[in-house]
Amino acid sequence: MNSYQFYPWSHEAVAMKLVLFSLLSRGPFLALLMKYVEWRSIWNIGIAISVLEEKHWDIAIGMAAYLSRGSRRRGLLPMLVFFLWRLCLRSLCLYLAWGKKGTGTAVDAVEEVSREKDRC
């Protein structure tokens, strides 16, 4: 029995569609990621204003948006770096938990890094 009998497209056509999809979805994904990082920074500033100046949340978010209005482009790179750092740390904890090397807590991650330094 031929394997193409159950699979209507060739493997090359499917691979080309996947490549085309990944190229077309990369732009919107990066745009949404940048918007998420920007909104996350405004949210964090709003939380700090709400706690420190004892303002209501809606007023604090408005103040944060006003205060960050001129420096959003400049603050995008540090927020993106912190986002990637957080993602890497979470991935490390998941790797340790799923690799049966520990429970996946931050303490296990620090112990694993210190063991690797001792080996070198």
C-alpha positions in Angstrom: 0.0 0.0 0.0 1.3 3.4 -0.9 1.8 6.0 1.9 0.5 8.8 -0.4 -2.9 7.1 -0.6 -3.9 8.4 2.9 -1.9 11.6 2.6 -3.3 13.9 -0.1 -0.4 16.3 -0.2 3.3 15.6 -0.8 5.7 16.2 2.1 7.3 19.1 0.2 4.0 20.9 -0.1 3.2 20.5 3.6 6.7 21.7 4.5 6.3 24.7 2.2 3.0 25.6 3.8 4.5 25.4 7.3 7.4 27.6 6.3 5.0 30.1 4.7 2.8 30.1 7.8 5.7 30.6 10.1 7.0 33.5 8.0 3.5 35.2 7.8 2.8 34.7 11.6 6.2 36.0 12.7 5.4 39.7 12.2 2.0 39.8 14.0 3.5 37.7 16.8 6.4 40.1 17.3 4.0 43.1 17.2 1.8 41.5 19.8 4.8 40.7 22.0 6.0 44.3 21.9 2.5 45.5 22.8 2.3 43.0 25.6 5.7 44.2 27.0 4.7 47.8 26.7 1.3 47.2 28.5 3.1 45.1 31.1 5.5 47.9 32.0 2.6 50.4 32.3 0.8 47.9 34.5 3.8 47.5 36.8 4.3 51.3 37.1 0.6 51.6 37.9 0.9 49.0 40.7 3.8 50.9 42.1 2.0 54.2 42.0 -1.1 52.6 43.5 0.9 51.2 46.4 3.2 54.1 47.1 0.8 57.1 46.6 -2.3 55.2 47.7 -4.3 56.0 44.6 -7.1 53.9 43.1 -6.1 51.5 40.4 -7.8 53.4 37.5 -6.1 56.7 38.5 -2.8 54.9 39.0 -2.9 53.3 35.5 -3.8 56.6 34.0 -0.8 58.3 35.8 1.5 55.5 34.7 0.4 55.8 31.0 0.9 59.6 31.3 4.4 59.3 32.9 5.6 56.7 30.4 4.3 58.5 27.4 7.7 60.0 26.2 9.9 57.0 27.0 8.1 54.0 25.8 10.5 53.2 23.0 13.5 53.6 25.2 12.0 51.3 27.9 11.0 48.6 25.4 14.5 47.0 25.2 15.0 46.6 29.0 11.5 45.2 29.4 12.1 42.8 26.6 15.3 41.7 28.2 13.6 41.1 31.6 10.8 39.2 29.8 13.3 36.9 28.1 15.2 36.5 31.4 12.0 35.5 33.2 11.1 33.1 30.4 14.6 31.5 30.6 14.4 31.1 34.4 11.0 29.4 34.1 12.2 27.1 31.4 15.1 26.1 33.6 12.8 25.2 36.5 10.6 23.2 34.2 13.6 21.4 32.7 14.7 20.5 36.2 11.3 19.3 37.2 10.6 17.3 34.1 14.1 15.9 33.9 13.6 14.2 37.3 16.5 16.1 38.7 14.5 17.9 41.4 11.2 19.4 42.2 11.5 22.3 39.9 11.8 25.0 42.6 14.2 27.8 42.4 16.3 26.3 45.2 16.9 23.2 43.0 17.9 25.4 40.1 20.4 27.3 42.2 21.8 24.0 43.5 22.1 22.6 40.0 24.0 25.7 38.8 26.3 25.6 41.7 27.0 21.9 41.0 27.8 22.7 37.4 30.3 25.4 38.5 32.0 23.0 40.9 32.4 20.5 38.0 34.2 23.0 35.8 
